[in-house]
Amino acid sequence: MALWCQEQSVIQTADHAWNWGTALPAGRPRLCDWLEEAGSLTRRLRQHCRDFRVEPLAEASLRPLTAEQVLLLGAEQAYCREVLLLCDDHPWVFASSLYSPDTREALPALAGLGRRALGELMFEAADLSRSRFQFAGLDSRQYRQLADHAGLAPEPAASPWGRRSVLSTGQARVLVTELFLPAANAYQEIL
């Protein structure tokens, strides 16, 4: 599968055109609880299933960033990784991460994560910090594009929500985007 960002001269990650902001979905306390999870999403996902796994979709070569991504990462270029996070063989989260060459040098393990979750690496650092979250709700067209790209079954009623933030430790900064897919526990009505 080709990475979204390999199709353009600048990194065009799946989330580059989503309408990012600070507003959360109204009347969705369960979803908001997941969107605002400040700790390790990997750890929380593991608590909600018997079998958690990471399915890598693609990794890209170094590419220039969009102006907004430059502001968030403080770098002109980045590597891109896209994965699905599965709980009991159901895709719950589409995640992408962008990190600069300096970050890759500071955290060489980023280059060889394979099926390891990024959160497992980043949350090992005692000095880890996270920027404020930005949130986005996808419309049906955006979700269909993502579903086609990631090999997911399109769900016509799906209006999934995602979040993004920058994780920092030492000299390393990673822009992490996580979209909660329709099968995720975050959309269940019962707390």
ChimeraX commands (.cxc) that place a marker at each C-alpha (Angstrom):
marker #1 position 0.00,0.00,0.00 radius 0.5
marker #1 position 1.36,3.40,-0.90 radius 0.5
marker #1 position 1.53,5.95,1.83 radius 0.5
marker #1 position -0.66,8.98,1.37 radius 0.5
marker #1 position 2.37,11.20,1.66 radius 0.5
marker #1 position 4.18,9.47,-1.21 radius 0.5
marker #1 position 1.56,10.73,-3.63 radius 0.5
marker #1 position 2.55,14.40,-3.30 radius 0.5
marker #1 position 5.72,16.51,-3.26 radius 0.5
marker #1 position 4.94,17.51,0.34 radius 0.5
marker #1 position 3.67,15.20,3.02 radius 0.5
marker #1 position -0.05,14.81,2.50 radius 0.5
marker #1 position -0.91,12.61,5.43 radius 0.5
marker #1 position -4.44,11.34,5.77 radius 0.5
marker #1 position -5.21,14.15,8.19 radius 0.5
marker #1 position -3.70,17.12,6.34 radius 0.5
marker #1 position -7.09,18.47,5.16 radius 0.5
marker #1 position -9.18,17.62,8.22 radius 0.5
marker #1 position -10.73,20.61,10.00 radius 0.5
marker #1 position -8.63,20.69,13.17 radius 0.5
marker #1 position -9.83,22.73,16.14 radius 0.5
marker #1 position -10.36,22.64,19.89 radius 0.5
marker #1 position -14.08,21.78,19.93 radius 0.5
marker #1 position -15.16,18.34,21.09 radius 0.5
marker #1 position -18.26,16.52,19.81 radius 0.5
marker #1 position -21.35,17.73,21.69 radius 0.5
marker #1 position -23.39,15.21,23.66 radius 0.5
marker #1 position -20.82,12.40,23.30 radius 0.5
marker #1 position -19.25,11.98,26.78 radius 0.5
marker #1 position -17.84,8.52,26.08 radius 0.5
marker #1 position -16.13,9.67,22.88 radius 0.5
marker #1 position -14.84,12.84,24.57 radius 0.5
marker #1 position -13.34,10.72,27.35 radius 0.5
marker #1 position -11.34,8.77,24.76 radius 0.5
marker #1 position -10.39,11.88,22.76 radius 0.5
marker #1 position -9.05,13.59,25.87 radius 0.5
marker #1 position -7.07,10.59,27.16 radius 0.5
marker #1 position -3.74,12.16,28.15 radius 0.5
marker #1 position -2.00,8.89,28.96 radius 0.5
marker #1 position -0.93,6.13,26.63 radius 0.5
marker #1 position -3.69,5.28,24.17 radius 0.5
marker #1 position -1.95,1.94,23.59 radius 0.5
marker #1 position -2.27,1.10,27.28 radius 0.5
marker #1 position -5.96,2.03,27.29 radius 0.5
marker #1 position -6.67,0.00,24.17 radius 0.5
marker #1 position -4.97,-3.04,25.73 radius 0.5
marker #1 position -7.34,-2.73,28.71 radius 0.5
marker #1 position -10.36,-3.08,26.42 radius 0.5
marker #1 position -9.44,-6.21,24.47 radius 0.5
marker #1 position -7.83,-9.61,24.79 radius 0.5
marker #1 position -5.61,-9.25,21.73 radius 0.5
marker #1 position -4.05,-5.92,20.80 radius 0.5
marker #1 position -1.83,-5.56,17.76 radius 0.5
marker #1 position -0.32,-2.98,15.45 radius 0.5
marker #1 position -0.70,-3.42,11.70 radius 0.5
marker #1 position 1.79,-1.21,9.86 radius 0.5
marker #1 position 0.36,0.26,6.68 radius 0.5
marker #1 position 3.39,2.10,5.33 radius 0.5
marker #1 position 6.44,4.20,6.06 radius 0.5
marker #1 position 7.69,7.02,3.86 radius 0.5
marker #1 position 10.95,8.50,2.86 radius 0.5
marker #1 position 11.87,11.98,4.01 radius 0.5
marker #1 position 9.55,14.63,2.55 radius 0.5
marker #1 position 8.90,18.36,2.99 radius 0.5
marker #1 position 6.11,19.29,5.40 radius 0.5
marker #1 position 3.10,21.52,4.94 radius 0.5
marker #1 position 3.30,24.97,6.57 radius 0.5
marker #1 position 1.01,23.89,9.43 radius 0.5
marker #1 position 3.07,20.76,10.08 radius 0.5
marker #1 position 6.27,22.86,10.12 radius 0.5
marker #1 position 4.74,25.01,12.87 radius 0.5
marker #1 position 3.72,21.97,14.92 radius 0.5
marker #1 position 7.00,20.07,14.57 radius 0.5
marker #1 position 9.54,22.85,14.22 radius 0.5
marker #1 position 11.11,21.05,11.25 radius 0.5
marker #1 position 10.99,21.45,7.47 radius 0.5
marker #1 position 10.95,17.71,6.67 radius 0.5
marker #1 position 9.67,14.54,8.31 radius 0.5
marker #1 position 9.31,10.80,8.08 radius 0.5
marker #1 position 5.75,9.47,8.11 radius 0.5
marker #1 position 4.41,6.21,9.58 radius 0.5
marker #1 position 0.81,4.99,9.30 radius 0.5
marker #1 position -0.66,2.07,11.24 radius 0.5
marker #1 position -3.93,0.49,12.30 radius 0.5
marker #1 position -4.37,-0.37,15.98 radius 0.5
marker #1 position -6.50,-3.49,16.28 radius 0.5
marker #1 position -8.39,-4.87,19.26 radius 0.5
marker #1 position -9.45,-8.49,18.92 radius 0.5
marker #1 position -8.80,-8.27,15.16 radius 0.5
marker #1 position -11.05,-5.22,14.69 radius 0.5
marker #1 position -9.44,-1.94,13.60 radius 0.5
marker #1 position -10.18,0.60,16.33 radius 0.5
marker #1 position -7.70,3.37,15.49 radius 0.5
marker #1 position -5.94,4.68,12.39 radius 0.5
marker #1 position -2.75,6.42,13.52 radius 0.5
marker #1 position -0.10,8.41,11.74 radius 0.5
marker #1 position 3.10,9.91,13.08 radius 0.5
marker #1 position 5.44,12.50,11.64 radius 0.5
marker #1 position 8.96,12.96,12.97 radius 0.5
marker #1 position 11.98,14.93,11.79 radius 0.5
marker #1 position 15.47,13.62,11.00 radius 0.5
marker #1 position 16.66,15.16,14.31 radius 0.5
marker #1 position 13.99,13.22,16.18 radius 0.5
marker #1 position 14.94,10.02,14.36 radius 0.5
marker #1 position 18.54,10.62,15.42 radius 0.5
marker #1 position 17.50,11.29,19.03 radius 0.5
marker #1 position 15.22,8.20,19.08 radius 0.5
marker #1 position 16.73,5.67,16.63 radius 0.5
marker #1 position 14.07,3.11,17.61 radius 0.5
marker #1 position 11.54,5.13,15.58 radius 0.5
marker #1 position 13.11,3.81,12.38 radius 0.5
marker #1 position 12.43,0.20,13.31 radius 0.5
marker #1 position 9.14,0.14,15.22 radius 0.5
marker #1 position 7.59,-2.49,12.95 radius 0.5
marker #1 position 4.61,-3.90,14.85 radius 0.5
marker #1 position 5.47,-2.08,18.06 radius 0.5
marker #1 position 3.15,0.78,19.01 radius 0.5
marker #1 position 4.69,4.25,19.04 radius 0.5
marker #1 position 3.09,4.83,22.47 radius 0.5
marker #1 position 5.08,1.96,23.95 radius 0.5
marker #1 position 8.30,3.73,22.94 radius 0.5
marker #1 position 7.32,7.31,23.76 radius 0.5
marker #1 position 5.65,6.66,27.12 radius 0.5
marker #1 position 8.82,4.94,28.41 radius 0.5
marker #1 position 10.45,8.38,28.66 radius 0.5
marker #1 position 10.26,9.98,32.11 radius 0.5
marker #1 position 10.33,13.49,30.59 radius 0.5
marker #1 position 7.54,12.92,28.06 radius 0.5
marker #1 position 5.21,15.86,27.51 radius 0.5
marker #1 position 2.24,16.34,25.22 radius 0.5
marker #1 position 0.94,19.48,23.54 radius 0.5
marker #1 position -2.72,20.41,23.76 radius 0.5
marker #1 position -4.98,18.23,21.68 radius 0.5
marker #1 position -6.62,19.34,18.47 radius 0.5
marker #1 position -9.77,17.51,17.37 radius 0.5
marker #1 position -11.46,16.84,14.04 radius 0.5
marker #1 position -14.66,15.12,12.97 radius 0.5
marker #1 position -14.61,13.57,9.51 radius 0.5
marker #1 position -17.38,13.94,7.00 radius 0.5
marker #1 position -18.45,10.92,4.93 radius 0.5
marker #1 position -16.22,11.87,1.97 radius 0.5
marker #1 position -13.13,12.20,4.17 radius 0.5
marker #1 position -13.87,8.88,5.85 radius 0.5
marker #1 position -14.37,7.10,2.50 radius 0.5
marker #1 position -10.99,8.44,1.32 radius 0.5
marker #1 position -9.32,7.17,4.47 radius 0.5
marker #1 position -11.12,3.82,4.29 radius 0.5
marker #1 position -10.00,3.36,0.68 radius 0.5
marker #1 position -6.44,4.34,1.57 radius 0.5
marker #1 position -6.19,2.13,4.67 radius 0.5
marker #1 position -8.05,-0.87,3.25 radius 0.5
marker #1 position -10.99,-0.48,5.61 radius 0.5
marker #1 position -14.60,-1.32,4.88 radius 0.5
marker #1 position -16.47,1.89,4.13 radius 0.5
marker #1 position -19.30,2.60,6.56 radius 0.5
marker #1 position -21.79,5.07,5.12 radius 0.5
marker #1 position -23.02,6.33,8.49 radius 0.5
marker #1 position -19.51,6.74,9.90 radius 0.5
marker #1 position -18.54,10.18,11.18 radius 0.5
marker #1 position -15.43,9.30,13.14 radius 0.5
marker #1 position -13.47,11.69,15.29 radius 0.5
marker #1 position -9.74,12.05,15.68 radius 0.5
marker #1 position -7.20,13.90,17.71 radius 0.5
marker #1 position -3.64,15.05,17.25 radius 0.5
marker #1 position -0.89,16.31,19.50 radius 0.5
marker #1 position 2.86,16.58,19.64 radius 0.5
marker #1 position 4.69,14.19,21.97 radius 0.5
marker #1 position 8.07,15.49,23.12 radius 0.5
marker #1 position 10.94,13.94,25.03 radius 0.5
marker #1 position 14.41,15.43,25.10 radius 0.5
marker #1 position 15.18,16.56,21.54 radius 0.5
marker #1 position 12.49,14.31,20.03 radius 0.5
marker #1 position 9.13,15.67,18.78 radius 0.5
marker #1 position 6.50,13.47,17.11 radius 0.5
marker #1 position 3.20,14.72,15.68 radius 0.5
marker #1 position 0.73,11.92,16.41 radius 0.5
marker #1 position -2.72,11.70,14.82 radius 0.5
marker #1 position -5.22,9.09,16.03 radius 0.5
marker #1 position -8.61,8.56,14.40 radius 0.5
marker #1 position -11.11,6.42,16.31 radius 0.5
marker #1 position -12.67,4.08,13.75 radius 0.5
marker #1 position -16.37,3.06,13.86 radius 0.5
marker #1 position -15.71,-0.26,15.66 radius 0.5
marker #1 position -13.88,1.44,18.55 radius 0.5
marker #1 position -15.16,1.27,22.10 radius 0.5
marker #1 position -15.18,5.08,22.12 radius 0.5
marker #1 position -18.50,5.06,20.23 radius 0.5
marker #1 position -20.35,2.72,22.59 radius 0.5
marker #1 position -23.16,4.49,24.40 radius 0.5
marker #1 position -22.80,2.69,27.72 radius 0.5
marker #1 position -20.01,3.82,30.03 radius 0.5
marker link #1:1,2 radius 0.2
marker link #1:2,3 radius 0.2
marker link #1:3,4 radius 0.2
marker link #1:4,5 radius 0.2
marker link #1:5,6 radius 0.2
marker link #1:6,7 radius 0.2
marker link #1:7,8 radius 0.2
marker link #1:8,9 radius 0.2
marker link #1:9,10 radius 0.2
marker link #1:10,11 radius 0.2
marker link #1:11,12 radius 0.2
marker link #1:12,13 radius 0.2
marker link #1:13,14 radius 0.2
marker link #1:14,15 radius 0.2
marker link #1:15,16 radius 0.2
marker link #1:16,17 radius 0.2
marker link #1:17,18 radius 0.2
marker link #1:18,19 radius 0.2
marker link #1:19,20 radius 0.2
marker link #1:20,21 radius 0.2
marker link #1:21,22 radius 0.2
marker link #1:22,23 radius 0.2
marker link #1:23,24 radius 0.2
marker link #1:24,25 radius 0.2
marker link #1:25,26 radius 0.2
marker link #1:26,27 radius 0.2
marker link #1:27,28 radius 0.2
marker link #1:28,29 radius 0.2
marker link #1:29,30 radius 0.2
marker link #1:30,31 radius 0.2
marker link #1:31,32 radius 0.2
marker link #1:32,33 radius 0.2
marker link #1:33,34 radius 0.2
marker link #1:34,35 radius 0.2
marker link #1:35,36 radius 0.2
marker link #1:36,37 radius 0.2
marker link #1:37,38 radius 0.2
marker link #1:38,39 radius 0.2
marker link #1:39,40 radius 0.2
marker link #1:40,41 radius 0.2
marker link #1:41,42 radius 0.2
marker link #1:42,43 radius 0.2
marker link #1:43,44 radius 0.2
marker link #1:44,45 radius 0.2
marker link #1:45,46 radius 0.2
marker link #1:46,47 radius 0.2
marker link #1:47,48 radius 0.2
marker link #1:48,49 radius 0.2
marker link #1:49,50 radius 0.2
marker link #1:50,51 radius 0.2
marker link #1:51,52 radius 0.2
marker link #1:52,53 radius 0.2
marker link #1:53,54 radius 0.2
marker link #1:54,55 radius 0.2
marker link #1:55,56 radius 0.2
marker link #1:56,57 radius 0.2
marker link #1:57,58 radius 0.2
marker link #1:58,59 radius 0.2
marker link #1:59,60 radius 0.2
marker link #1:60,61 radius 0.2
marker link #1:61,62 radius 0.2
marker link #1:62,63 radius 0.2
marker link #1:63,64 radius 0.2
marker link #1:64,65 radius 0.2
marker link #1:65,66 radius 0.2
marker link #1:66,67 radius 0.2
marker link #1:67,68 radius 0.2
marker link #1:68,69 radius 0.2
marker link #1:69,70 radius 0.2
marker link #1:70,71 radius 0.2
marker link #1:71,72 radius 0.2
marker link #1:72,73 radius 0.2
marker link #1:73,74 radius 0.2
marker link #1:74,75 radius 0.2
marker link #1:75,76 radius 0.2
marker link #1:76,77 radius 0.2
marker link #1:77,78 radius 0.2
marker link #1:78,79 radius 0.2
marker link #1:79,80 radius 0.2
marker link #1:80,81 radius 0.2
marker link #1:81,82 radius 0.2
marker link #1:82,83 radius 0.2
marker link #1:83,84 radius 0.2
marker link #1:84,85 radius 0.2
marker link #1:85,86 radius 0.2
marker link #1:86,87 radius 0.2
marker link #1:87,88 radius 0.2
marker link #1:88,89 radius 0.2
marker link #1:89,90 radius 0.2
marker link #1:90,91 radius 0.2
marker link #1:91,92 radius 0.2
marker link #1:92,93 radius 0.2
marker link #1:93,94 radius 0.2
marker link #1:94,95 radius 0.2
marker link #1:95,96 radius 0.2
marker link #1:96,97 radius 0.2
marker link #1:97,98 radius 0.2
marker link #1:98,99 radius 0.2
marker link #1:99,100 radius 0.2
marker link #1:100,101 radius 0.2
marker link #1:101,102 radius 0.2
marker link #1:102,103 radius 0.2
marker link #1:103,104 radius 0.2
marker link #1:104,105 radius 0.2
marker link #1:105,106 radius 0.2
marker link #1:106,107 radius 0.2
marker link #1:107,108 radius 0.2
marker link #1:108,109 radius 0.2
marker link #1:109,110 radius 0.2
marker link #1:110,111 radius 0.2
marker link #1:111,112 radius 0.2
marker link #1:112,113 radius 0.2
marker link #1:113,114 radius 0.2
marker link #1:114,115 radius 0.2
marker link #1:115,116 radius 0.2
marker link #1:116,117 radius 0.2
marker link #1:117,118 radius 0.2
marker link #1:118,119 radius 0.2
marker link #1:119,120 radius 0.2
marker link #1:120,121 radius 0.2
marker link #1:121,122 radius 0.2
marker link #1:122,123 radius 0.2
marker link #1:123,124 radius 0.2
marker link #1:124,125 radius 0.2
marker link #1:125,126 radius 0.2
marker link #1:126,127 radius 0.2
marker link #1:127,128 radius 0.2
marker link #1:128,129 radius 0.2
marker link #1:129,130 radius 0.2
marker link #1:130,131 radius 0.2
marker link #1:131,132 radius 0.2
marker link #1:132,133 radius 0.2
marker link #1:133,134 radius 0.2
marker link #1:134,135 radius 0.2
marker link #1:135,136 radius 0.2
marker link #1:136,137 radius 0.2
marker link #1:137,138 radius 0.2
marker link #1:138,139 radius 0.2
marker link #1:139,140 radius 0.2
marker link #1:140,141 radius 0.2
marker link #1:141,142 radius 0.2
marker link #1:142,143 radius 0.2
marker link #1:143,144 radius 0.2
marker link #1:144,145 radius 0.2
marker link #1:145,146 radius 0.2
marker link #1:146,147 radius 0.2
marker link #1:147,148 radius 0.2
marker link #1:148,149 radius 0.2
marker link #1:149,150 radius 0.2
marker link #1:150,151 radius 0.2
marker link #1:151,152 radius 0.2
marker link #1:152,153 radius 0.2
marker link #1:153,154 radius 0.2
marker link #1:154,155 radius 0.2
marker link #1:155,156 radius 0.2
marker link #1:156,157 radius 0.2
marker link #1:157,158 radius 0.2
marker link #1:158,159 radius 0.2
marker link #1:159,160 radius 0.2
marker link #1:160,161 radius 0.2
marker link #1:161,162 radius 0.2
marker link #1:162,163 radius 0.2
marker link #1:163,164 radius 0.2
marker link #1:164,165 radius 0.2
marker link #1:165,166 radius 0.2
marker link #1:166,167 radius 0.2
marker link #1:167,168 radius 0.2
marker link #1:168,169 radius 0.2
marker link #1:169,170 radius 0.2
marker link #1:170,171 radius 0.2
marker link #1:171,172 radius 0.2
marker link #1:172,173 radius 0.2
marker link #1:173,174 radius 0.2
marker link #1:174,175 radius 0.2
marker link #1:175,176 radius 0.2
marker link #1:176,177 radius 0.2
marker link #1:177,178 radius 0.2
marker link #1:178,179 radius 0.2
marker link #1:179,180 radius 0.2
marker link #1:180,181 radius 0.2
marker link #1:181,182 radius 0.2
marker link #1:182,183 radius 0.2
marker link #1:183,184 radius 0.2
marker link #1:184,185 radius 0.2
marker link #1:185,186 radius 0.2
marker link #1:186,187 radius 0.2
marker link #1:187,188 radius 0.2
marker link #1:188,189 radius 0.2
marker link #1:189,190 radius 0.2
marker link #1:190,191 radius 0.2
view
